[in-house]
Amino acid sequence: MSDAAPFRREAVPRREAAPDPPAPPAATTPPAGPRTDGAAGDGLLASLAPLLTEWLPRQRWFAGKGRPLTGFTLVAATELLRHRQGSTTPGLLHLLVRAQQPAAAGEPAHHPAPAEDCYQLLLGIQDVLPPHLAPALIGRPASGPLRGRTVYEGLADPRLAALLLERLRVPGRLGPLRFSREPGTTIPPGLAPRLLGAEQSNSSAVYGETYILKLFRRVGPGTNPDLELPRALATVGCSRVPAPAAWFEAEVPRAPGALEEPMTLGVLQPFLPGSADGWQLALGALATQAGFTASARALGQATAEVHLALAEALPTVVLRRPQLEHLAAAMLRRLDAAVTAVPALRPYRRALGAAYEELAALGRDGRTWRAQRVHGDLHLGQALRTAADGRWSLIDFEGEPARPLAERRRPQPVARDIAGMLRSFDYAAAVGHAAGTGWAEQARAAFCDGYAAVHHDPREDPRLLRAHETDKAVYEVLYEARHRPDWLSVPMSAIRRLAEADRTTGGAPV
């Protein structure tokens, strides 16, 4: 996600153990109820479509805001728990649904088909919704197999969230869903769940003070980096990133007799009690006029350690002229798409594009850079500092969800992550009413100092860093225009600075 103000990851107050969830059917039995094809599936989706058309665009994680929904396709439907009418025990229905929409602004006019994003939905089902779950209401289907029953966001129901944890505790399959657990990991029962309600691009639930479950809402074939990278880091002993304890995926048919790559649906990781994210800490420091440079320097060191571990755990490549020209061209395409969608960018298009052209020119002159797997969406909200020892950890390796999964899994220069964190310091200064005071510049310099103490000094490659910071600021403009227009002035301030950067020095950002 690209949230400058992410959800809080503070310690969860201890609670009594959650009541035992309804007993799930054996994970080896096929799911009863709605199927992924046939009349039952068609009737289910047709009955839910009017409700989803109203409900989906209001969800923070819905990626197609600003474009009408024109239809739905059912990819898979699995009953995790059947609801029987007249019973007070809720049901839980897992859906994978493709939402059809017109192509987004900036896509080629000859695009042959409407855009279709696949979303993971967890639908709770009851006859009557208890008052405390009223905010989770989706609606009551007027037809189909759920006619007359109440459908709601299942993760908001502690009983259903507890059931999901039970599935992860005991590996196995249920229809197209496959639940896996890291070998040697024991997940205790009875952990009280709590849905994290702050705005985010996915959905997360905390279980006691032990685990946090992240559910990916917009999903596609292939292993999500938020599962792949932490598992790889664990193999080389990197303790800066919590290692996954369990996860679940979906295997769905692509054609008769063929399967797509499994879709990563959710990851269960250790929860870090007593920690605060870098965004909270930065705003706290600004509010009390306390120093933040020491924290920024330590965060730079932690980031460099993670980058070195990723380079050890996974293959690296060398970017030469063709790759650098391709990288610059992709940045330019994103800029042109953003200019089409956000007219405020138009006066700066030529100057911003020059940063990418300089990068391509360096490739033509024989310059090379090493690329590797990176975090992909690094900012202050993706870093946690534990109060007891002041140690930084990095989280949320999904990358920018708006970008295709194949692109997020591609090796990239570490400058991409560094630029993301530098931009985050600017966000903190703006929100903390410290823009223009030098706070952001000091934090950016301290972060680079800490990084240089472990890895290399990113300021030695100013043109590479400027191109990536420009690309990030352009992404932020498009994101804020679509999701938080009141925040648009923050990245636009960076756009103006980057457009005016001295090209002789490459517009070094610190």
Solvent accessible surface area in square Angstrom, and as a share of the most:
residue,aa,sasa,rsa
1,M,17,0.07
2,S,11,0.07
3,D,2,0.01
4,A,7,0.05
5,A,40,0.31
6,P,14,0.09
7,F,11,0.04
8,R,129,0.47
9,R,19,0.07
10,E,65,0.29
11,A,45,0.35
12,V,5,0.03
13,P,90,0.57
14,R,206,0.75
15,R,131,0.48
16,E,155,0.70
17,A,76,0.59
18,A,16,0.12
19,P,102,0.64
20,D,129,0.67
21,P,24,0.15
22,P,27,0.17
23,A,88,0.68
24,P,47,0.29
25,P,60,0.38
26,A,61,0.47
27,A,16,0.12
28,T,121,0.70
29,T,58,0.34
30,P,106,0.67
31,P,14,0.09
32,A,53,0.41
33,G,36,0.34
34,P,13,0.08
35,R,119,0.44
36,T,47,0.28
37,D,102,0.53
38,G,45,0.43
39,A,88,0.68
40,A,51,0.39
41,G,1,0.01
42,D,97,0.50
43,G,28,0.27
44,L,0,0.00
45,L,18,0.09
46,A,70,0.54
47,S,7,0.04
48,L,0,0.00
49,A,26,0.20
50,P,86,0.54
51,L,32,0.16
52,L,0,0.00
53,T,53,0.31
54,E,115,0.52
55,W,13,0.05
56,L,1,0.01
57,P,49,0.31
58,R,155,0.57
59,Q,35,0.16
60,R,40,0.15
61,W,22,0.08
62,F,2,0.01
63,A,28,0.22
64,G,0,0.00
65,K,55,0.23
66,G,87,0.84
67,R,52,0.19
68,P,87,0.55
69,L,26,0.13
70,T,88,0.51
71,G,20,0.19
72,F,27,0.11
73,T,58,0.34
74,L,25,0.12
75,V,23,0.13
76,A,1,0.01
77,A,2,0.02
78,T,0,0.00
79,E,24,0.11
80,L,1,0.00
81,L,18,0.09
82,R,100,0.37
83,H,10,0.05
84,R,160,0.58
85,Q,124,0.55
86,G,72,0.69
87,S,43,0.28
88,T,117,0.68
89,T,53,0.31
90,P,1,0.00
91,G,0,0.00
92,L,3,0.02
93,L,1,0.01
94,H,1,0.00
95,L,0,0.00
96,L,0,0.00
97,V,1,0.01
98,R,58,0.21
99,A,1,0.01
100,Q,42,0.19
101,Q,2,0.01
102,P,55,0.34
103,A,40,0.31
104,A,19,0.15
105,A,57,0.44
106,G,42,0.40
107,E,67,0.30
108,P,73,0.46
109,A,115,0.89
110,H,150,0.67
111,H,75,0.34
112,P,127,0.80
113,A,54,0.42
114,P,66,0.42
115,A,21,0.16
116,E,75,0.34
117,D,23,0.12
118,C,4,0.03
119,Y,1,0.00
120,Q,0,0.00
121,L,0,0.00
122,L,3,0.01
123,L,1,0.01
124,G,0,0.00
125,I,7,0.04
126,Q,10,0.04
127,D,38,0.19
128,V,118,0.68
129,L,29,0.15
130,P,34,0.21
131,P,122,0.77
132,H,127,0.57
133,L,5,0.03
134,A,57,0.44
135,P,128,0.80
136,A,10,0.08
137,L,83,0.41
138,I,16,0.08
139,G,11,0.11
140,R,128,0.47
141,P,3,0.02
142,A,91,0.70
143,S,59,0.38
144,G,37,0.35
145,P,61,0.38
146,L,11,0.05
147,R,166,0.60
148,G,35,0.33
149,R,35,0.13
150,T,5,0.03
151,V,1,0.00
152,Y,0,0.00
153,E,20,0.09
154,G,1,0.01
155,L,5,0.03
156,A,29,0.23
157,D,2,0.01
158,P,67,0.42
159,R,80,0.29
160,L,2,0.01
161,A,3,0.02
162,A,7,0.06
163,L,0,0.00
164,L,1,0.01
165,L,3,0.02
166,E,34,0.15
167,R,8,0.03
168,L,0,0.00
169,R,56,0.20
170,V,91,0.53
171,P,61,0.38
172,G,19,0.19
173,R,100,0.36
174,L,1,0.01
175,G,29,0.28
176,P,21,0.13
177,L,0,0.00
178,R,73,0.27
179,F,4,0.02
180,S,24,0.15
181,R,84,0.31
182,E,48,0.22
183,P,114,0.72
184,G,87,0.83
185,T,31,0.18
186,T,115,0.67
187,I,5,0.02
188,P,53,0.33
189,P,85,0.54
190,G,24,0.23
191,L,29,0.14
192,A,15,0.12
193,P,8,0.05
194,R,65,0.24
195,L,64,0.32
196,L,16,0.08
197,G,74,0.71
198,A,51,0.39
199,E,109,0.49
200,Q,11,0.05
201,S,17,0.11
202,N,11,0.05
203,S,10,0.07
204,S,1,0.01
205,A,1,0.01
206,V,0,0.00
207,Y,0,0.00
208,G,20,0.19
209,E,43,0.19
210,T,52,0.30
211,Y,18,0.07
212,I,8,0.04
213,L,0,0.00
214,K,20,0.09
215,L,1,0.01
216,F,1,0.00
217,R,3,0.01
218,R,70,0.26
219,V,16,0.09
220,G,24,0.24
221,P,54,0.34
222,G,3,0.03
223,T,41,0.24
224,N,11,0.06
225,P,3,0.02
226,D,1,0.01
227,L,5,0.03
228,E,36,0.16
229,L,1,0.00
230,P,1,0.01
231,R,92,0.33
232,A,14,0.11
233,L,0,0.00
234,A,49,0.38
235,T,113,0.66
236,V,48,0.27
237,G,64,0.61
238,C,20,0.12
239,S,80,0.51
240,R,29,0.11
241,V,8,0.05
242,P,20,0.12
243,A,42,0.33
244,P,5,0.03
245,A,6,0.05
246,A,0,0.00
247,W,19,0.07
248,F,0,0.00
249,E,14,0.06
250,A,0,0.00
251,E,27,0.12
252,V,3,0.02
253,P,89,0.56
254,R,161,0.59
255,A,46,0.36
256,P,142,0.89
257,G,95,0.92
258,A,32,0.25
259,L,101,0.50
260,E,35,0.16
261,E,102,0.46
262,P,41,0.26
263,M,0,0.00
264,T,5,0.03
265,L,0,0.00
266,G,0,0.00
267,V,1,0.01
268,L,0,0.00
269,Q,22,0.10
270,P,49,0.31
271,F,11,0.05
272,L,45,0.22
273,P,59,0.37
274,G,39,0.37
275,S,3,0.02
276,A,23,0.18
277,D,2,0.01
278,G,0,0.00
279,W,13,0.05
280,Q,36,0.16
281,L,39,0.19
282,A,0,0.00
283,L,45,0.22
284,G,36,0.35
285,A,11,0.09
286,L,24,0.12
287,A,87,0.67
288,T,102,0.59
289,Q,170,0.76
290,A,51,0.39
291,G,75,0.72
292,F,10,0.04
293,T,51,0.30
294,A,72,0.56
295,S,17,0.11
296,A,0,0.00
297,R,97,0.35
298,A,36,0.28
299,L,0,0.00
300,G,0,0.00
301,Q,61,0.27
302,A,0,0.00
303,T,0,0.00
304,A,0,0.00
305,E,62,0.28
306,V,1,0.01
307,H,3,0.01
308,L,79,0.39
309,A,12,0.09
310,L,0,0.00
311,A,34,0.26
312,E,129,0.58
313,A,29,0.22
314,L,36,0.18
315,P,108,0.68
316,T,41,0.24
317,V,64,0.37
318,V,45,0.26
319,L,16,0.08
320,R,135,0.49
321,R,121,0.44
322,P,89,0.56
323,Q,83,0.37
324,L,0,0.00
325,E,54,0.24
326,H,101,0.45
327,L,31,0.15
328,A,7,0.05
329,A,41,0.32
330,A,15,0.12
331,M,1,0.00
332,L,49,0.24
333,R,142,0.52
334,R,56,0.21
335,L,0,0.00
336,D,59,0.30
337,A,28,0.22
338,A,1,0.01
339,V,21,0.12
340,T,80,0.46
341,A,37,0.29
342,V,8,0.05
343,P,77,0.49
344,A,48,0.38
345,L,0,0.00
346,R,145,0.53
347,P,108,0.68
348,Y,47,0.18
349,R,73,0.26
350,R,202,0.74
351,A,20,0.16
352,L,0,0.00
353,G,0,0.00
354,A,9,0.07
355,A,1,0.01
356,Y,1,0.01
357,E,94,0.42
358,E,35,0.16
359,L,0,0.00
360,A,10,0.07
361,A,36,0.28
362,L,40,0.20
363,G,2,0.02
364,R,115,0.42
365,D,123,0.64
366,G,58,0.56
367,R,98,0.36
368,T,56,0.33
369,W,23,0.08
370,R,143,0.52
371,A,0,0.00
372,Q,9,0.04
373,R,19,0.07
374,V,7,0.04
375,H,5,0.02
376,G,10,0.10
377,D,2,0.01
378,L,2,0.01
379,H,10,0.05
380,L,0,0.00
381,G,4,0.04
382,Q,1,0.00
383,A,0,0.00
384,L,4,0.02
385,R,68,0.25
386,T,37,0.21
387,A,87,0.68
388,A,102,0.79
389,D,97,0.50
390,G,34,0.33
391,R,89,0.32
392,W,3,0.01
393,S,12,0.08
394,L,2,0.01
395,I,12,0.06
396,D,12,0.06
397,F,0,0.00
398,E,5,0.02
399,G,4,0.03
400,E,2,0.01
401,P,22,0.14
402,A,59,0.46
403,R,18,0.06
404,P,87,0.55
405,L,28,0.14
406,A,73,0.57
407,E,37,0.16
408,R,38,0.14
409,R,73,0.27
410,R,114,0.41
411,P,40,0.25
412,Q,23,0.10
413,P,3,0.02
414,V,17,0.10
415,A,7,0.05
416,R,29,0.10
417,D,1,0.00
418,I,1,0.00
419,A,0,0.00
420,G,3,0.02
421,M,0,0.00
422,L,0,0.00
423,R,1,0.00
424,S,5,0.03
425,F,0,0.00
426,D,30,0.15
427,Y,7,0.03
428,A,0,0.00
429,A,3,0.02
430,A,33,0.25
431,V,50,0.29
432,G,23,0.22
433,H,171,0.76
434,A,10,0.08
435,A,75,0.58
436,G,84,0.81
437,T,93,0.54
438,G,20,0.20
439,W,33,0.11
440,A,7,0.05
441,E,98,0.44
442,Q,105,0.47
443,A,2,0.01
444,R,4,0.01
445,A,33,0.26
446,A,3,0.03
447,F,0,0.00
448,C,0,0.00
449,D,58,0.30
450,G,0,0.00
451,Y,0,0.00
452,A,34,0.27
453,A,76,0.59
454,V,53,0.30
455,H,63,0.28
456,H,63,0.28
457,D,33,0.17
458,P,4,0.03
459,R,66,0.24
460,E,129,0.58
461,D,21,0.11
462,P,30,0.19
463,R,74,0.27
464,L,9,0.04
465,L,1,0.00
466,R,2,0.01
467,A,0,0.00
468,H,6,0.03
469,E,0,0.00
470,T,0,0.00
471,D,3,0.02
472,K,19,0.08
473,A,0,0.00
474,V,3,0.02
475,Y,25,0.10
476,E,8,0.04
477,V,0,0.00
478,L,33,0.17
479,Y,20,0.08
480,E,1,0.00
481,A,36,0.28
482,R,95,0.35
483,H,47,0.21
484,R,31,0.11
485,P,89,0.56
486,D,136,0.70
487,W,63,0.22
488,L,40,0.20
489,S,74,0.48
490,V,21,0.12
491,P,0,0.00
492,M,14,0.06
493,S,60,0.39
494,A,4,0.03
495,I,0,0.00
496,R,100,0.36
497,R,92,0.33
498,L,1,0.01
499,A,15,0.11
500,E,138,0.62
501,A,23,0.18
502,D,82,0.42
503,R,114,0.42
504,T,108,0.63
505,T,71,0.41
506,G,0,0.00
507,G,8,0.07
508,A,46,0.36
509,P,10,0.06
510,V,58,0.34
